[in-house]
Amino acid sequence: MRTWLGWLAAVAGIAVVAFLVGRAGSEVELATPTPMQSQGPLIITFGTALDPQSGEAIQLTDRFRAGDTFAYSVHLRAAPGVTKIFVRIMRLETDKTTVVQPPSRQGIAATSSVIAFTVKTTTLLKAWGEGDYQMDMFLAGAVHPFATGRFTLVATPTAS
């Protein structure tokens, strides 16, 4: 009986230590293996270039015209540990939302905490046309995006 009580006490002690260590780690927000944040999706930042050092979008804007470079980035709390994500684009209209790009695979660096990409706005205008859009990023198999952001495409190359 004493052996059994000794084992029970040892297990209870380990459980208490694990709980306390886990609480301390959560309070300092140690990195987790997922890019998700408990407060909801991360924000995708849009701009017309990527910073050569950080890799993040600079010259920030959410409105792009023909001839502009379309750049976006999202800064994760930790490197994702995967080499691909999925990006969905939806056209936002007053009375409906239309998926113009179903979740499409995008290769990323598994060890980087920044996901970023550039493309010419003219390419996007040819594919989707002018309008307001939402970009969502997903991990493989996820139902909810881990990052989201909105932008506008304009065909006329005039000042925005």
NUKESE-988526 format. One line per 4 residues: number of its first residue (from 1); for each residue x, y, z of N, C-alpha, C. Coordinates in steps of 0.001 Angstrom, whole numbers. Layout:
// residues N
NUM	X Y Z X Y Z X Y Z | ...
// end
This chain:
// residues 160
1	817 -1191 0 0 0 0 865 1260 0 | 1967 1255 741 2850 2416 784 3485 2664 -581 | 3840 1614 -1303 4434 1768 -2630 3439 2459 -3563 | 2199 2038 -3489 1161 2618 -4337 970 4098 -4005
5	943 4452 -2730 795 5850 -2330 2018 6675 -2737 | 3194 6064 -2693 4413 6747 -3130 4360 7085 -4610 | 3907 6133 -5419 3771 6380 -6864 2726 7457 -7140 | 1621 7420 -6422 572 8413 -6591 1102 9811 -6259
9	1867 9919 -5190 2445 11207 -4805 3425 11698 -5864 | 4225 10794 -6414 5194 11169 -7454 4481 11686 -8704 | 3433 10993 -9142 2668 11407 -10323 2011 12758 -10068 | 1441 12952 -8882 805 14224 -8543 1836 15349 -8556
13	3021 15083 -8043 4090 16086 -8041 4512 16472 -9446 | 4640 15488 -10328 5009 15762 -11723 3919 16589 -12395 | 2657 16260 -12146 1539 16998 -12739 1557 18457 -12293 | 1826 18715 -11021 1874 20084 -10508 3026 20846 -11155
17	4204 20236 -11244 5357 20891 -11872 5062 21176 -13341 | 4491 20210 -14058 4167 20419 -15472 3169 21560 -15641 | 2185 21633 -14749 1204 22714 -14812 1874 24068 -14603 | 2710 24169 -13559 3371 25436 -13264 4323 25850 -14372
21	5097 24941 -14903 6017 25254 -16003 5223 25672 -17233 | 4151 24977 -17516 3303 25330 -18659 2701 26708 -18526 | 2250 27089 -17335 1683 28418 -17094 2746 29491 -17271 | 3939 29242 -16740 5004 30240 -16874 5339 30448 -18343
25	5409 29385 -19122 5706 29501 -20546 4629 30252 -21291 | 3366 30042 -20920 2287 30723 -21624 2266 32207 -21300 | 2683 32588 -20103 2678 33997 -19737 3727 34794 -20486 | 4858 34186 -20850 5877 34896 -21607 5731 34660 -23098
29	4655 33994 -23506 4330 33732 -24900 5510 33121 -25658 | 5975 31981 -25175 7016 31255 -25878 6503 30835 -27240 | 7401 30693 -28204 7014 30322 -29563 6327 28965 -29567 | 5315 28856 -30418 4617 27598 -30607 4868 27143 -32030
33	4678 25857 -32350 4982 25390 -33690 3939 25784 -34732 | 2948 26554 -34381 1939 26987 -35333 1955 28504 -35458 | 1692 29035 -36648 1687 30481 -36796 412 31136 -36278 | -536 30343 -35793 -1813 30891 -35321 -1624 31698 -34048
37	-2461 32696 -33867 -2531 33415 -32612 -3917 33173 -32037 | -4017 33114 -30743 -5296 32816 -30125 -6311 33935 -30333 | -5872 35150 -30645 -6782 36270 -30828 -7402 36303 -32227 | -7092 35378 -33073 -7618 35371 -34436 -6495 35416 -35453
41	-6861 35567 -36722 -5836 35525 -37766 -4861 36696 -37677 | -3649 36449 -38132 -2648 37503 -38261 -3052 38415 -39410 | -2471 39601 -39455 -2782 40568 -40508 -1724 40478 -41608 | -2180 40345 -42850 -1283 40378 -44000 -1035 41850 -44324
45	232 42230 -44465 626 43595 -44782 906 43685 -46279 | 402 44742 -46911 591 44939 -48343 1449 46173 -48590 | 2236 46128 -49661 3065 47260 -50045 3504 47097 -51486 | 4431 47955 -51911 4898 47897 -53296 6330 47372 -53419
49	6881 46880 -52314 8227 46295 -52327 8399 45454 -51064 | 9465 44656 -51059 9854 43898 -49865 11177 44439 -49356 | 11286 44609 -48057 12532 45062 -47446 13606 43997 -47650 | 14763 44363 -48184 15796 43353 -48448 16351 42674 -47187
53	16308 43347 -46040 16809 42748 -44804 15748 41889 -44111 | 14577 42473 -43861 13553 41763 -43084 12679 40856 -43950 | 12579 41186 -45248 11702 40432 -46135 10245 40848 -46033 | 9942 41849 -45226 8557 42277 -45026 8163 43359 -46017
57	6852 43466 -46270 6331 44473 -47194 6656 45878 -46685 | 7091 46745 -47617 7368 48151 -47310 6654 49013 -48350 | 6769 50332 -48193 6016 51266 -49033 4542 50852 -48965 | 4042 50810 -47740 2748 50217 -47432 1581 50891 -48137
61	698 50063 -48644 -548 50494 -49278 -1461 49282 -49377 | -2743 49547 -49568 -3667 48440 -49838 -4360 48655 -51179 | -3871 49640 -51939 -4443 49984 -53245 -3333 49900 -54289 | -3567 49091 -55318 -2551 48849 -56337 -3110 49170 -57711
65	-2299 49817 -58529 -2719 50161 -59886 -1814 49467 -60893 | -2264 49415 -62125 -1479 48795 -63197 -68 49390 -63187 | 941 48532 -63294 2328 48974 -63287 2997 48871 -61929 | 2206 48852 -60843 2780 48712 -59501 3277 47287 -59272
69	4205 47172 -58349 4552 45855 -57807 3618 45612 -56637 | 3023 44430 -56610 2136 44014 -55531 2970 43137 -54607 | 3186 43592 -53378 3982 42838 -52403 3128 42598 -51167 | 3325 41434 -50555 2637 41177 -49288 3526 40362 -48381
73	3257 40498 -47091 4008 39723 -46107 3169 39543 -44853 | 3525 38525 -44108 2946 38302 -42786 4076 37823 -41891 | 4144 38414 -40699 5187 38047 -39730 4574 37088 -38709 | 5092 35875 -38671 4595 34848 -37756 5287 34959 -36404
77	4671 34433 -35380 5296 34408 -34053 6480 33457 -34024 | 6459 32455 -34893 7539 31468 -34974 7574 30926 -36399 | 8700 30373 -36790 8793 29736 -38105 7742 28627 -38184 | 7091 28466 -39337 5975 27527 -39420 6374 26056 -39418
81	7606 25749 -39810 8030 24347 -39830 7440 23558 -40984 | 6829 24238 -41952 6283 23586 -43145 6811 24321 -44370 | 6790 23656 -45530 7323 24266 -46746 6236 24740 -47712 | 4973 24621 -47302 3908 25130 -48159 2730 25595 -47322
85	2079 26616 -47852 810 27102 -47316 -151 27187 -48495 | -1383 27557 -48216 -2372 27724 -49270 -2941 29132 -49183 | -3045 29794 -50350 -3523 31176 -50420 -4807 31209 -51239 | -5842 31801 -50640 -7141 31963 -51313 -7393 33455 -51503
89	-7936 33808 -52680 -8300 35192 -52965 -9799 35255 -53252 | -10476 36205 -52594 -11908 36391 -52804 -12184 37830 -53233 | -13054 37984 -54243 -13522 39312 -54657 -14662 39696 -53719 | -14580 40916 -53172 -15595 41407 -52240 -16496 42392 -52967
93	-17755 42059 -53068 -18726 42939 -53696 -19817 43239 -52685 | -20608 44253 -52960 -21649 44683 -52025 -22593 43548 -51648 | -22998 42761 -52634 -24014 41740 -52389 -23501 40306 -52370 | -22202 40107 -52654 -21679 38736 -52655 -20157 38719 -52555
97	-19647 37554 -52239 -18211 37293 -52215 -17951 36144 -53170 | -16967 36319 -54061 -16666 35300 -55061 -15213 34861 -54922 | -14984 33571 -54859 -13616 33057 -54825 -13050 33152 -56232 | -11991 33953 -56411 -11360 34092 -57725 -10095 33241 -57828
101	-9543 32871 -56684 -8413 31934 -56636 -8681 30980 -55481 | -9062 29736 -55797 -9247 28761 -54710 -7913 28566 -53979 | -7928 28006 -52784 -6673 27812 -52064 -5615 27152 -52958 | -4560 27917 -53236 -3486 27473 -54127 -2195 27370 -53340
105	-1430 26335 -53631 -188 26079 -52901 848 27164 -53184 | 1499 27630 -52119 2606 28567 -52227 3754 28007 -51412 | 4898 27852 -52039 6084 27383 -51330 6633 28459 -50419 | 7059 28066 -49232 7643 28999 -48262 8867 28355 -47621
109	9660 29164 -46942 10817 28665 -46183 10331 28228 -44799 | 10498 26961 -44488 10005 26407 -43222 10666 27041 -42002 | 11854 27612 -42184 12605 28149 -41049 12489 29662 -40896 | 11710 30316 -41754 11554 31771 -41685 10247 32132 -40993
113	10285 33169 -40176 9056 33631 -39522 8330 34681 -40373 | 8839 34942 -41586 8187 35879 -42496 7800 35137 -43775 | 6543 35286 -44165 6066 34777 -45447 5843 35999 -46324 | 6457 36035 -47517 6353 37217 -48371 6425 36818 -49838
117	5869 37702 -50691 5813 37408 -52122 5584 38707 -52879 | 6059 38770 -54127 5767 39903 -54999 5316 39400 -56361 | 4506 40231 -57022 4036 39961 -58378 3634 41313 -58973 | 3622 41428 -60278 3175 42665 -60920 1652 42778 -60816
121	1170 43957 -60473 -280 44194 -60370 -965 43907 -61700 | -300 44199 -62814 -877 43945 -64130 -1265 42476 -64287 | -459 41572 -63755 -765 40138 -63808 -2048 39834 -63043 | -2211 40443 -61880 -3410 40219 -61070 -4643 40832 -61725
125	-4476 42009 -62333 -5602 42641 -63027 -6085 41776 -64191 | -5153 41177 -64921 -5533 40299 -66038 -6282 39067 -65531 | -5885 38549 -64389 -6505 37332 -63843 -7851 37614 -63178 | -7966 38712 -62422 -9145 38936 -61584 -9930 40208 -61905
129	-9292 41191 -62547 -9951 42456 -62831 -9868 43426 -61661 | -10430 44616 -61902 -10451 45640 -60847 -11398 45215 -59730 | -11144 45728 -58537 -12071 45469 -57443 -11396 45360 -56094 | -12215 45049 -55099 -11763 44862 -53719 -11633 43368 -53460
133	-10554 42983 -52785 -10249 41571 -52585 -9827 41289 -51150 | -9963 40030 -50785 -9460 39538 -49502 -8546 38357 -49773 | -7372 38372 -49129 -6416 37265 -49208 -6438 36530 -47877 | -6544 35200 -47945 -6493 34357 -46757 -5389 33328 -46920
137	-4624 33086 -45859 -3569 32069 -45856 -3966 30938 -44910 | -3752 29702 -45380 -4115 28512 -44613 -2938 27557 -44518 | -2880 26818 -43427 -2004 25649 -43352 -2746 24493 -44007 | -2031 23498 -44485 -2657 22336 -45135 -3710 21729 -44217
141	-4907 21517 -44751 -5991 20881 -44011 -6762 21785 -43075 | -6342 23047 -42925 -7021 23956 -41996 -8315 24490 -42596 | -9293 24722 -41752 -10569 25289 -42167 -10516 26816 -42081 | -9849 27332 -41060 -9778 28769 -40827 -8401 29299 -41202
145	-8334 30505 -41782 -7034 31068 -42157 -6231 31475 -40927 | -4901 31388 -41047 -4040 31881 -39969 -3660 33336 -40211 | -3900 33840 -41435 -3621 35244 -41749 -4624 35713 -42803 | -4961 36997 -42746 -5914 37558 -43697 -5622 39037 -43911
149	-5991 39542 -45082 -5810 40959 -45385 -6631 41347 -46600 | -6886 42650 -46752 -7700 43144 -47866 -6910 44154 -48695 | -7208 44164 -50005 -6546 45076 -50919 -7464 45407 -52074 | -7102 46444 -52841 -7882 46902 -53984 -6983 46952 -55213
153	-7500 46466 -56353 -6803 46546 -57639 -7505 47582 -58513 | -6721 48478 -59121 -7238 49540 -59978 -6481 49490 -61300 | -7202 49486 -62423 -6567 49363 -63734 -5873 50649 -64182 | -6441 51815 -63897 -5899 53073 -64380 -4630 53419 -63638
157	-3519 53607 -64360 -2252 53961 -63693 -2185 55446 -63336 | -3064 55867 -62403 -3040 57241 -61914 -2750 57220 -60423 | -2425 58360 -59885 -2111 58433 -58445 -3301 57937 -57631 | -3002 57160 -56569 -4095 56612 -55747 -4392 57473 -54559
// end
